[in-house]
Amino acid sequence: MDWFSRYVIAWDLSDSMEAGFCVASLAGAMRTGRPRIFNTNQGSQFTREEFTGTLLRAGV
């Protein structure tokens, strides 16, 4: 969700907390543009290199 406009950028549902799923969701969200900030709850799936590396490579 875009915090300014409250527009839902991407929406996915999973029954697990795997980083791969989060990276796939991130890829969907990034199709609308590259954000300056990507805020998460710092759960283990969001702090893994697989996820943080994707953000870093995208320049976020």
PyMOL commands that set and color helices and strands:
alter all, ss='L'
color gray80, all
select helices_A, chain A and resi 19-30+44-47+49-57
alter helices_A, ss='H'
color red, helices_A
deselect
rebuild
show_as cartoon
